[in-house]
Amino acid sequence: MSKKEITVRIVPLSGSPVDKKVAFKTGMTVAQALESAGVSPERKDISVQAEPGQELKPGDTVVATDRKVTAGSQVTARERPQGS
C-alpha cells in the first residue's frame, strides 16, 4: 500500500471548482479519500474529478500511478440517487 498525495478537483453544481490535495493509500475508495479531505461523500452536489473529464463516484476504488489517478477496474460504484 503506497501513500500518495493527489489533487482532486471538486466541482460543486453551483460555484467554482475547488482543487484539494488529498492524501490516500492505493486501493482506498473515493469516499475514503473525500472523508480524509474533509468533504462529505454523502453530498449530492459535488462531482469529483481526478483527471480532467473523468468523474469519480464515491464507491469507486482509486488506483494511483506516478502521474495520475484513475478509478480502478474493481469499481463498486453505487448509482447516485436521483433527485434531492
Backbone torsions as a table, in degrees:
resi	resn	phi	psi	omega
1	MET	NA	110.5	178.1
2	SER	-99.5	145.9	-179.1
3	LYS	-103.3	132.1	-179.2
4	LYS	-132.0	158.1	171.6
5	GLU	-112.4	127.6	-179.8
6	ILE	-123.5	166.3	172.3
7	THR	-106.1	122.9	177.3
8	VAL	-109.7	131.3	177.2
9	ARG	-92.3	119.8	179.2
10	ILE	-100.2	120.0	-174.4
11	VAL	-111.6	99.6	176.4
12	PRO	-68.0	155.1	178.2
13	LEU	-65.3	-27.9	173.2
14	SER	-130.2	139.9	-178.9
15	GLY	107.1	-179.2	-175.6
16	SER	-91.1	149.8	175.6
17	PRO	-61.4	146.7	179.2
18	VAL	-121.6	127.1	176.0
19	ASP	-94.8	126.0	-179.4
20	LYS	-122.6	138.3	172.2
21	LYS	-79.2	129.1	-178.8
22	VAL	-126.9	123.1	174.6
23	ALA	-94.5	131.5	179.0
24	PHE	-152.3	161.9	175.6
25	LYS	-96.4	145.5	178.1
26	THR	-55.4	132.9	-179.7
27	GLY	98.1	-9.8	173.8
28	MET	-66.3	154.9	174.4
29	THR	-85.7	163.1	178.0
30	VAL	-59.7	-37.3	179.8
31	ALA	-60.7	-41.9	179.2
32	GLN	-65.7	-40.4	179.0
33	ALA	-65.1	-39.8	177.7
34	LEU	-62.6	-44.6	-179.4
35	GLU	-61.8	-38.5	179.8
36	SER	-68.3	-22.1	178.1
37	ALA	-91.1	0.9	179.0
38	GLY	81.1	21.5	178.9
39	VAL	-113.0	130.3	-180.0
40	SER	-73.7	121.0	178.6
41	PRO	-69.8	-9.1	178.8
42	GLU	-78.4	-16.2	-177.9
43	ARG	-64.1	134.2	-178.4
44	LYS	-94.8	-6.5	-172.9
45	ASP	-97.1	14.1	179.7
46	ILE	-125.5	151.1	166.4
47	SER	-125.5	143.4	-174.5
48	VAL	-111.9	132.1	177.9
49	GLN	-123.6	126.8	173.5
50	ALA	-90.5	-35.6	175.6
51	GLU	-124.2	148.1	-179.7
52	PRO	-53.4	129.4	177.4
53	GLY	83.1	-8.9	-179.4
54	GLN	-104.1	108.0	-178.3
55	GLU	-89.7	132.3	177.2
56	LEU	-104.2	144.5	178.6
57	LYS	-110.5	156.3	-174.5
58	PRO	-55.0	-28.8	-179.1
59	GLY	-85.1	-7.7	-178.2
60	ASP	-66.3	146.2	171.8
61	THR	-92.1	135.3	-175.6
62	VAL	-94.4	134.2	175.5
63	VAL	-119.5	131.3	-178.7
64	ALA	-111.3	134.8	167.6
65	THR	-111.5	-177.4	-176.1
66	ASP	-60.3	-37.5	-171.1
67	ARG	-108.4	-21.6	-174.8
68	LYS	-146.4	168.0	180.0
69	VAL	-121.0	134.9	179.6
70	THR	-129.5	162.8	171.9
71	ALA	-77.5	133.5	-175.7
72	GLY	-70.4	167.8	179.9
73	SER	-71.8	-23.5	178.0
74	GLN	-91.1	73.3	-176.8
75	VAL	-90.0	126.8	177.3
76	THR	-118.9	41.2	-174.1
77	ALA	-66.8	135.2	171.6
78	ARG	-90.0	144.7	174.9
79	GLU	-66.3	140.2	175.8
80	ARG	-70.0	134.9	176.4
81	PRO	-60.0	138.5	178.6
82	GLN	-79.4	149.6	-179.9
83	GLY	82.4	-170.5	-175.9
84	SER	-99.7	NA	NA
